[in-house]
Amino acid sequence: MTMVAGHNDPNKSHPASEHRFPDDARTTRSHAGETIEDRRNWPGIILGAIGIVLVALTLTAAGYGFAGWAVIAGIIGVICLIAGGLIVVAEHRRIKLKEGATLREPRGH
């Protein structure tokens, strides 16, 4: 019996020109996976992850009595979290405006 690769088969090779966002072939939702699929969101995601790590470092430094390091890590952590969130929201807004929708419009979230 021969298996034929379907459109969802991970072993099937796809030409670079075939991969587009949003992936209408596998979902009916217009923005499913947008945060990961759209590479312009990656700096925001990375900054958010760094911010979370820095907040954990802040708590650790404060617990061990290193107040100076706790303040430094806390300030940089908050800045990273805010900047990461703003980048992701700005990119989502760009995608929505490209479609002619507002940011708060629930259609296709």
N, CA, C and O atoms as CSV, one atom per row, in Angstrom:
chain,resi,resn,atom,element,x,y,z
A,1,MET,N,N,0.834,-1.175,0.000
A,1,MET,CA,C,0.000,0.000,0.000
A,1,MET,C,C,0.885,1.247,0.000
A,1,MET,O,O,1.800,1.354,0.816
A,2,THR,N,N,0.629,2.155,-0.875
A,2,THR,CA,C,1.411,3.373,-0.987
A,2,THR,C,C,0.672,4.513,-0.308
A,2,THR,O,O,-0.523,4.710,-0.526
A,3,MET,N,N,1.394,5.261,0.516
A,3,MET,CA,C,0.805,6.412,1.190
A,3,MET,C,C,1.087,7.663,0.370
A,3,MET,O,O,2.219,7.909,-0.047
A,4,VAL,N,N,0.053,8.437,0.148
A,4,VAL,CA,C,0.198,9.675,-0.596
A,4,VAL,C,C,0.226,10.819,0.408
A,4,VAL,O,O,-0.615,10.879,1.305
A,5,ALA,N,N,1.180,11.719,0.264
A,5,ALA,CA,C,1.310,12.855,1.180
A,5,ALA,C,C,0.153,13.812,0.987
A,5,ALA,O,O,-0.105,14.276,-0.123
A,6,GLY,N,N,-0.540,14.105,2.072
A,6,GLY,CA,C,-1.639,15.059,2.026
A,6,GLY,C,C,-1.142,16.464,2.280
A,6,GLY,O,O,0.054,16.678,2.473
A,7,HIS,N,N,-2.062,17.436,2.281
A,7,HIS,CA,C,-1.637,18.828,2.464
A,7,HIS,C,C,-1.204,19.114,3.898
A,7,HIS,O,O,-0.570,20.142,4.139
A,8,ASN,N,N,-1.520,18.246,4.862
A,8,ASN,CA,C,-1.091,18.437,6.249
A,8,ASN,C,C,0.094,17.553,6.612
A,8,ASN,O,O,0.518,17.563,7.768
A,9,ASP,N,N,0.637,16.802,5.686
A,9,ASP,CA,C,1.723,15.877,5.971
A,9,ASP,C,C,3.013,16.648,6.234
A,9,ASP,O,O,3.481,17.376,5.358
A,10,PRO,N,N,3.608,16.500,7.447
A,10,PRO,CA,C,4.843,17.243,7.755
A,10,PRO,C,C,6.030,16.770,6.929
A,10,PRO,O,O,7.020,17.493,6.814
A,11,ASN,N,N,5.957,15.572,6.351
A,11,ASN,CA,C,7.071,15.054,5.563
A,11,ASN,C,C,7.053,15.561,4.128
A,11,ASN,O,O,8.027,15.392,3.393
A,12,LYS,N,N,5.967,16.172,3.735
A,12,LYS,CA,C,5.850,16.691,2.374
A,12,LYS,C,C,6.667,17.978,2.264
A,12,LYS,O,O,6.573,18.854,3.124
A,13,SER,N,N,7.457,18.087,1.217
A,13,SER,CA,C,8.262,19.303,1.049
A,13,SER,C,C,7.421,20.365,0.356
A,13,SER,O,O,6.681,20.089,-0.588
A,14,HIS,N,N,7.557,21.570,0.848
A,14,HIS,CA,C,6.809,22.700,0.304
A,14,HIS,C,C,7.783,23.701,-0.288
A,14,HIS,O,O,8.779,24.043,0.350
A,15,PRO,N,N,7.516,24.177,-1.492
A,15,PRO,CA,C,8.360,25.252,-2.020
A,15,PRO,C,C,8.164,26.523,-1.201
A,15,PRO,O,O,7.090,26.738,-0.639
A,16,ALA,N,N,9.169,27.345,-1.131
A,16,ALA,CA,C,9.120,28.564,-0.320
A,16,ALA,C,C,7.997,29.489,-0.764
A,16,ALA,O,O,7.427,30.199,0.065
A,17,SER,N,N,7.667,29.498,-2.040
A,17,SER,CA,C,6.625,30.401,-2.522
A,17,SER,C,C,5.236,29.939,-2.117
A,17,SER,O,O,4.289,30.724,-2.161
A,18,GLU,N,N,5.094,28.653,-1.714
A,18,GLU,CA,C,3.788,28.122,-1.353
A,18,GLU,C,C,3.387,28.506,0.064
A,18,GLU,O,O,2.194,28.555,0.361
A,19,HIS,N,N,4.337,28.777,0.942
A,19,HIS,CA,C,4.058,29.088,2.337
A,19,HIS,C,C,3.670,30.556,2.472
A,19,HIS,O,O,4.473,31.455,2.222
A,20,ARG,N,N,2.444,30.770,2.865
A,20,ARG,CA,C,1.944,32.144,3.020
A,20,ARG,C,C,1.191,32.256,4.333
A,20,ARG,O,O,0.663,31.270,4.847
A,21,PHE,N,N,1.148,33.453,4.863
A,21,PHE,CA,C,0.373,33.740,6.055
A,21,PHE,C,C,-0.843,34.546,5.658
A,21,PHE,O,O,-0.686,35.482,4.873
A,22,PRO,N,N,-2.028,34.266,6.129
A,22,PRO,CA,C,-2.425,33.170,6.993
A,22,PRO,C,C,-2.555,31.864,6.223
A,22,PRO,O,O,-2.711,31.858,5.002
A,23,ASP,N,N,-2.490,30.770,6.950
A,23,ASP,CA,C,-2.549,29.436,6.360
A,23,ASP,C,C,-4.006,29.028,6.199
A,23,ASP,O,O,-4.564,28.342,7.055
A,24,ASP,N,N,-4.612,29.446,5.114
A,24,ASP,CA,C,-6.030,29.180,4.870
A,24,ASP,C,C,-6.312,27.715,4.556
A,24,ASP,O,O,-7.453,27.268,4.669
A,25,ALA,N,N,-5.291,26.967,4.165
A,25,ALA,CA,C,-5.509,25.567,3.807
A,25,ALA,C,C,-5.825,24.707,5.031
A,25,ALA,O,O,-6.518,23.698,4.904
A,26,ARG,N,N,-5.332,25.084,6.206
A,26,ARG,CA,C,-5.513,24.243,7.381
A,26,ARG,C,C,-6.390,24.845,8.459
A,26,ARG,O,O,-6.605,24.199,9.485
A,27,THR,N,N,-6.904,26.043,8.280
A,27,THR,CA,C,-7.755,26.637,9.303
A,27,THR,C,C,-8.759,27.580,8.658
A,27,THR,O,O,-8.520,28.127,7.582
A,28,THR,N,N,-9.868,27.757,9.326
A,28,THR,CA,C,-10.869,28.707,8.860
A,28,THR,C,C,-10.718,30.049,9.556
A,28,THR,O,O,-11.337,31.031,9.146
A,29,ARG,N,N,-9.901,30.104,10.604
A,29,ARG,CA,C,-9.686,31.350,11.333
A,29,ARG,C,C,-8.573,32.129,10.658
A,29,ARG,O,O,-7.509,31.578,10.377
A,30,SER,N,N,-8.804,33.383,10.402
A,30,SER,CA,C,-7.857,34.170,9.609
A,30,SER,C,C,-6.558,34.511,10.337
A,30,SER,O,O,-5.559,34.813,9.685
A,31,HIS,N,N,-6.544,34.471,11.660
A,31,HIS,CA,C,-5.336,34.843,12.394
A,31,HIS,C,C,-4.802,33.726,13.271
A,31,HIS,O,O,-4.046,33.990,14.206
A,32,ALA,N,N,-5.173,32.488,12.995
A,32,ALA,CA,C,-4.688,31.368,13.797
A,32,ALA,C,C,-3.175,31.226,13.620
A,32,ALA,O,O,-2.684,31.095,12.499
A,33,GLY,N,N,-2.446,31.253,14.725
A,33,GLY,CA,C,-0.996,31.104,14.688
A,33,GLY,C,C,-0.243,32.326,14.217
A,33,GLY,O,O,0.936,32.229,13.877
A,34,GLU,N,N,-0.887,33.461,14.190
A,34,GLU,CA,C,-0.251,34.677,13.670
A,34,GLU,C,C,1.007,35.047,14.434
A,34,GLU,O,O,2.004,35.448,13.834
A,35,THR,N,N,0.970,34.917,15.748
A,35,THR,CA,C,2.096,35.349,16.561
A,35,THR,C,C,3.360,34.572,16.238
A,35,THR,O,O,4.454,35.136,16.254
A,36,ILE,N,N,3.225,33.288,15.947
A,36,ILE,CA,C,4.392,32.470,15.639
A,36,ILE,C,C,4.734,32.520,14.149
A,36,ILE,O,O,5.907,32.602,13.785
A,37,GLU,N,N,3.721,32.471,13.294
A,37,GLU,CA,C,3.946,32.420,11.849
A,37,GLU,C,C,4.564,33.704,11.293
A,37,GLU,O,O,5.427,33.656,10.417
A,38,ASP,N,N,4.121,34.839,11.804
A,38,ASP,CA,C,4.596,36.118,11.289
A,38,ASP,C,C,5.934,36.450,11.947
A,38,ASP,O,O,5.985,36.741,13.142
A,39,ARG,N,N,6.992,36.407,11.186
A,39,ARG,CA,C,8.344,36.589,11.737
A,39,ARG,C,C,8.588,37.972,12.305
A,39,ARG,O,O,9.537,38.161,13.066
A,40,ARG,N,N,7.776,38.924,11.964
A,40,ARG,CA,C,7.949,40.265,12.535
A,40,ARG,C,C,7.564,40.311,14.004
A,40,ARG,O,O,7.889,41.276,14.696
A,41,ASN,N,N,6.877,39.285,14.492
A,41,ASN,CA,C,6.528,39.199,15.911
A,41,ASN,C,C,7.652,38.630,16.755
A,41,ASN,O,O,7.655,38.819,17.972
A,42,TRP,N,N,8.603,37.944,16.152
A,42,TRP,CA,C,9.639,37.247,16.906
A,42,TRP,C,C,10.450,38.148,17.829
A,42,TRP,O,O,10.728,37.734,18.954
A,43,PRO,N,N,10.847,39.354,17.427
A,43,PRO,CA,C,11.567,40.209,18.386
A,43,PRO,C,C,10.728,40.511,19.630
A,43,PRO,O,O,11.261,40.564,20.738
A,44,GLY,N,N,9.436,40.705,19.453
A,44,GLY,CA,C,8.558,40.949,20.593
A,44,GLY,C,C,8.449,39.747,21.502
A,44,GLY,O,O,8.448,39.886,22.725
A,45,ILE,N,N,8.357,38.552,20.906
A,45,ILE,CA,C,8.280,37.324,21.695
A,45,ILE,C,C,9.581,37.110,22.460
A,45,ILE,O,O,9.565,36.737,23.633
A,46,ILE,N,N,10.699,37.345,21.795
A,46,ILE,CA,C,12.002,37.171,22.448
A,46,ILE,C,C,12.171,38.176,23.584
A,46,ILE,O,O,12.648,37.816,24.661
A,47,LEU,N,N,11.784,39.427,23.356
A,47,LEU,CA,C,11.866,40.421,24.429
A,47,LEU,C,C,10.967,40.045,25.601
A,47,LEU,O,O,11.348,40.249,26.754
A,48,GLY,N,N,9.793,39.505,25.333
A,48,GLY,CA,C,8.904,39.058,26.401
A,48,GLY,C,C,9.530,37.937,27.211
A,48,GLY,O,O,9.447,37.932,28.439
A,49,ALA,N,N,10.156,36.985,26.528
A,49,ALA,CA,C,10.821,35.876,27.228
A,49,ALA,C,C,11.978,36.386,28.082
A,49,ALA,O,O,12.159,35.949,29.218
A,50,ILE,N,N,12.755,37.306,27.532
A,50,ILE,CA,C,13.863,37.898,28.298
A,50,ILE,C,C,13.318,38.647,29.507
A,50,ILE,O,O,13.901,38.585,30.590
A,51,GLY,N,N,12.207,39.353,29.330
A,51,GLY,CA,C,11.586,40.071,30.437
A,51,GLY,C,C,11.139,39.137,31.547
A,51,GLY,O,O,11.309,39.451,32.725
A,52,ILE,N,N,10.566,37.982,31.183
A,52,ILE,CA,C,10.133,37.011,32.186
A,52,ILE,C,C,11.340,36.461,32.950
A,52,ILE,O,O,11.290,36.315,34.172
A,53,VAL,N,N,12.419,36.158,32.232
A,53,VAL,CA,C,13.632,35.655,32.885
A,53,VAL,C,C,14.201,36.718,33.827
A,53,VAL,O,O,14.630,36.403,34.937
A,54,LEU,N,N,14.202,37.963,33.385
A,54,LEU,CA,C,14.729,39.032,34.235
A,54,LEU,C,C,13.871,39.267,35.474
A,54,LEU,O,O,14.403,39.603,36.532
A,55,VAL,N,N,12.568,39.097,35.363
A,55,VAL,CA,C,11.714,39.218,36.554
A,55,VAL,C,C,12.034,38.092,37.533
A,55,VAL,O,O,12.063,38.313,38.743
A,56,ALA,N,N,12.277,36.876,37.013
A,56,ALA,CA,C,12.676,35.769,37.891
A,56,ALA,C,C,14.021,36.065,38.549
A,56,ALA,O,O,14.208,35.792,39.734
A,57,LEU,N,N,14.957,36.626,37.780
A,57,LEU,CA,C,16.251,37.007,38.346
A,57,LEU,C,C,16.096,38.106,39.395
A,57,LEU,O,O,16.832,38.127,40.382
A,58,THR,N,N,15.160,39.007,39.193
A,58,THR,CA,C,14.886,40.064,40.165
A,58,THR,C,C,14.448,39.456,41.494
A,58,THR,O,O,14.934,39.839,42.558
A,59,LEU,N,N,13.523,38.506,41.413
A,59,LEU,CA,C,13.041,37.870,42.641
A,59,LEU,C,C,14.151,37.079,43.340
A,59,LEU,O,O,14.241,37.077,44.568
A,60,THR,N,N,14.987,36.413,42.554
A,60,THR,CA,C,16.101,35.657,43.121
A,60,THR,C,C,17.106,36.595,43.787
A,60,THR,O,O,17.546,36.347,44.909
A,61,ALA,N,N,17.467,37.678,43.086
A,61,ALA,CA,C,18.428,38.629,43.654
A,61,ALA,C,C,17.870,39.280,44.912
A,61,ALA,O,O,18.597,39.484,45.884
A,62,ALA,N,N,16.583,39.605,44.894
A,62,ALA,CA,C,15.975,40.206,46.086
A,62,ALA,C,C,15.945,39.212,47.242
A,62,ALA,O,O,16.155,39.583,48.396
A,63,GLY,N,N,15.684,37.950,46.922
A,63,GLY,CA,C,15.652,36.923,47.972
A,63,GLY,C,C,17.001,36.696,48.626
A,63,GLY,O,O,17.072,36.386,49.815
A,64,TYR,N,N,18.069,36.847,47.861
A,64,TYR,CA,C,19.422,36.669,48.409
A,64,TYR,C,C,20.009,37.958,48.976
A,64,TYR,O,O,21.133,37.954,49.479
A,65,GLY,N,N,19.264,39.056,48.903
A,65,GLY,CA,C,19.707,40.298,49.508
A,65,GLY,C,C,20.529,41.206,48.614
A,65,GLY,O,O,21.142,42.155,49.103
A,66,PHE,N,N,20.558,40.940,47.317
A,66,PHE,CA,C,21.285,41.808,46.379
A,66,PHE,C,C,20.332,42.866,45.830
A,66,PHE,O,O,19.829,42.746,44.713
A,67,ALA,N,N,20.095,43.892,46.624
A,67,ALA,CA,C,19.097,44.906,46.270
A,67,ALA,C,C,19.456,45.656,44.989
A,67,ALA,O,O,18.579,45.938,44.172
A,68,GLY,N,N,20.728,45.978,44.809
A,68,GLY,CA,C,21.147,46.706,43.602
A,68,GLY,C,C,20.865,45.912,42.336
A,68,GLY,O,O,20.325,46.449,41.369
A,69,TRP,N,N,21.234,44.616,42.341
A,69,TRP,CA,C,20.972,43.775,41.172
A,69,TRP,C,C,19.476,43.565,40.958
A,69,TRP,O,O,19.016,43.470,39.820
A,70,ALA,N,N,18.727,43.494,42.040
A,70,ALA,CA,C,17.277,43.318,41.926
A,70,ALA,C,C,16.637,44.520,41.240
A,70,ALA,O,O,15.751,44.364,40.400
A,71,VAL,N,N,17.084,45.703,41.598
A,71,VAL,CA,C,16.531,46.916,40.975
A,71,VAL,C,C,16.898,46.977,39.494
A,71,VAL,O,O,16.050,47.277,38.654
A,72,ILE,N,N,18.152,46.694,39.175
A,72,ILE,CA,C,18.603,46.735,37.774
A,72,ILE,C,C,17.846,45.709,36.938
A,72,ILE,O,O,17.318,46.040,35.877
A,73,ALA,N,N,17.792,44.467,37.411
A,73,ALA,CA,C,17.094,43.415,36.661
A,73,ALA,C,C,15.596,43.712,36.568
A,73,ALA,O,O,14.968,43.421,35.550
A,74,GLY,N,N,15.029,44.285,37.620
A,74,GLY,CA,C,13.599,44.618,37.609
A,74,GLY,C,C,13.270,45.688,36.585
A,74,GLY,O,O,12.289,45.565,35.851
A,75,ILE,N,N,14.074,46.725,36.528
A,75,ILE,CA,C,13.830,47.810,35.570
A,75,ILE,C,C,13.987,47.312,34.142
A,75,ILE,O,O,13.140,47.582,33.291
A,76,ILE,N,N,15.070,46.585,33.877
A,76,ILE,CA,C,15.294,46.081,32.517
A,76,ILE,C,C,14.229,45.050,32.150
A,76,ILE,O,O,13.786,45.004,31.002
A,77,GLY,N,N,13.813,44.221,33.113
A,77,GLY,CA,C,12.769,43.232,32.861
A,77,GLY,C,C,11.444,43.868,32.480
A,77,GLY,O,O,10.786,43.427,31.538
A,78,VAL,N,N,11.052,44.898,33.207
A,78,VAL,CA,C,9.804,45.596,32.901
A,78,VAL,C,C,9.889,46.267,31.531
A,78,VAL,O,O,8.925,46.236,30.765
A,79,ILE,N,N,11.030,46.870,31.221
A,79,ILE,CA,C,11.209,47.504,29.905
A,79,ILE,C,C,11.099,46.464,28.789
A,79,ILE,O,O,10.463,46.715,27.765
A,80,CYS,N,N,11.718,45.297,28.986
A,80,CYS,CA,C,11.638,44.233,27.972
A,80,CYS,C,C,10.212,43.738,27.801
A,80,CYS,O,O,9.768,43.529,26.672
A,81,LEU,N,N,9.482,43.546,28.897
A,81,LEU,CA,C,8.095,43.086,28.803
A,81,LEU,C,C,7.219,44.099,28.074
A,81,LEU,O,O,6.414,43.727,27.220
A,82,ILE,N,N,7.374,45.367,28.407
A,82,ILE,CA,C,6.571,46.409,27.753
A,82,ILE,C,C,6.929,46.520,26.288
A,82,ILE,O,O,6.039,46.581,25.439
A,83,ALA,N,N,8.224,46.548,25.971
A,83,ALA,CA,C,8.654,46.659,24.571
A,83,ALA,C,C,8.198,45.450,23.757
A,83,ALA,O,O,7.737,45.606,22.626
A,84,GLY,N,N,8.320,44.252,24.318
A,84,GLY,CA,C,7.877,43.045,23.626
A,84,GLY,C,C,6.387,43.070,23.352
A,84,GLY,O,O,5.948,42.732,22.253
A,85,GLY,N,N,5.612,43.466,24.338
A,85,GLY,CA,C,4.165,43.573,24.157
A,85,GLY,C,C,3.791,44.606,23.109
A,85,GLY,O,O,2.897,44.377,22.295
A,86,LEU,N,N,4.474,45.741,23.129
A,86,LEU,CA,C,4.189,46.780,22.131
A,86,LEU,C,C,4.525,46.325,20.714
A,86,LEU,O,O,3.803,46.655,19.773
A,87,ILE,N,N,5.602,45.579,20.553
A,87,ILE,CA,C,5.977,45.084,19.226
A,87,ILE,C,C,4.929,44.111,18.704
A,87,ILE,O,O,4.537,44.188,17.540
A,88,VAL,N,N,4.469,43.190,19.560
A,88,VAL,CA,C,3.462,42.214,19.134
A,88,VAL,C,C,2.144,42.908,18.808
A,88,VAL,O,O,1.510,42.580,17.805
A,89,VAL,N,N,1.724,43.858,19.632
A,89,VAL,CA,C,0.470,44.585,19.368
A,89,VAL,C,C,0.589,45.428,18.098
A,89,VAL,O,O,-0.349,45.480,17.302
A,90,ALA,N,N,1.733,46.087,17.900
A,90,ALA,CA,C,1.914,46.901,16.697
A,90,ALA,C,C,1.861,46.041,15.437
A,90,ALA,O,O,1.277,46.450,14.434
A,91,GLU,N,N,2.460,44.865,15.479
A,91,GLU,CA,C,2.427,43.986,14.314
A,91,GLU,C,C,1.023,43.438,14.075
A,91,GLU,O,O,0.593,43.315,12.928
A,92,HIS,N,N,0.312,43.109,15.142
A,92,HIS,CA,C,-1.069,42.650,14.991
A,92,HIS,C,C,-1.937,43.770,14.415
A,92,HIS,O,O,-2.813,43.533,13.584
A,93,ARG,N,N,-1.677,44.976,14.869
A,93,ARG,CA,C,-2.426,46.124,14.331
A,93,ARG,C,C,-2.118,46.313,12.847
A,93,ARG,O,O,-3.019,46.612,12.062
A,94,ARG,N,N,-0.858,46.143,12.459
A,94,ARG,CA,C,-0.489,46.282,11.046
A,94,ARG,C,C,-1.231,45.263,10.187
A,94,ARG,O,O,-1.721,45.588,9.105
A,95,ILE,N,N,-1.310,44.026,10.682
A,95,ILE,CA,C,-2.019,42.973,9.943
A,95,ILE,C,C,-3.496,43.313,9.836
A,95,ILE,O,O,-4.084,43.177,8.763
A,96,LYS,N,N,-4.107,43.754,10.930
A,96,LYS,CA,C,-5.535,44.085,10.923
A,96,LYS,C,C,-5.821,45.278,10.001
A,96,LYS,O,O,-6.809,45.270,9.266
A,97,LEU,N,N,-4.960,46.303,10.038
A,97,LEU,CA,C,-5.170,47.460,9.176
A,97,LEU,C,C,-5.008,47.104,7.703
A,97,LEU,O,O,-5.682,47.667,6.840
A,98,LYS,N,N,-4.114,46.172,7.426
A,98,LYS,CA,C,-3.922,45.700,6.058
A,98,LYS,C,C,-5.198,45.052,5.520
A,98,LYS,O,O,-5.472,45.103,4.321
A,99,GLU,N,N,-5.984,44.436,6.428
A,99,GLU,CA,C,-7.247,43.823,6.056
A,99,GLU,C,C,-8.402,44.809,6.092
A,99,GLU,O,O,-9.512,44.470,5.681
A,100,GLY,N,N,-8.168,46.010,6.572
A,100,GLY,CA,C,-9.222,47.015,6.668
A,100,GLY,C,C,-10.045,46.893,7.939
A,100,GLY,O,O,-11.160,47.410,7.997
A,101,ALA,N,N,-9.523,46.222,8.959
A,101,ALA,CA,C,-10.224,46.043,10.221
A,101,ALA,C,C,-9.525,46.842,11.314
A,101,ALA,O,O,-8.349,47.188,11.200
A,102,THR,N,N,-10.278,47.127,12.379
A,102,THR,CA,C,-9.676,47.814,13.519
A,102,THR,C,C,-9.061,46.781,14.453
A,102,THR,O,O,-9.351,45.590,14.340
A,103,LEU,N,N,-8.216,47.230,15.372
A,103,LEU,CA,C,-7.522,46.330,16.288
A,103,LEU,C,C,-8.499,45.618,17.216
A,103,LEU,O,O,-8.284,44.454,17.556
A,104,ARG,N,N,-9.552,46.285,17.624
A,104,ARG,CA,C,-10.499,45.707,18.582
A,104,ARG,C,C,-11.624,44.926,17.916
A,104,ARG,O,O,-12.472,44.365,18.611
A,105,GLU,N,N,-11.653,44.876,16.611
A,105,GLU,CA,C,-12.702,44.143,15.906
A,105,GLU,C,C,-12.513,42.641,16.112
A,105,GLU,O,O,-11.429,42.124,15.838
A,106,PRO,N,N,-13.538,41.925,16.586
A,106,PRO,CA,C,-13.373,40.513,16.923
A,106,PRO,C,C,-13.326,39.578,15.709
A,106,PRO,O,O,-12.977,38.406,15.853
A,107,ARG,N,N,-13.662,40.065,14.546
A,107,ARG,CA,C,-13.721,39.216,13.356
A,107,ARG,C,C,-12.352,38.604,13.055
A,107,ARG,O,O,-11.373,39.325,12.861
A,108,GLY,N,N,-12.290,37.280,13.017
A,108,GLY,CA,C,-11.082,36.585,12.604
A,108,GLY,C,C,-9.956,36.593,13.604
A,108,GLY,O,O,-8.821,36.288,13.239
A,109,HIS,N,N,-10.218,36.930,14.855
A,109,HIS,CA,C,-9.167,37.005,15.864
A,109,HIS,C,C,-8.245,35.856,15.723
A,109,HIS,O,O,-7.286,35.737,16.486
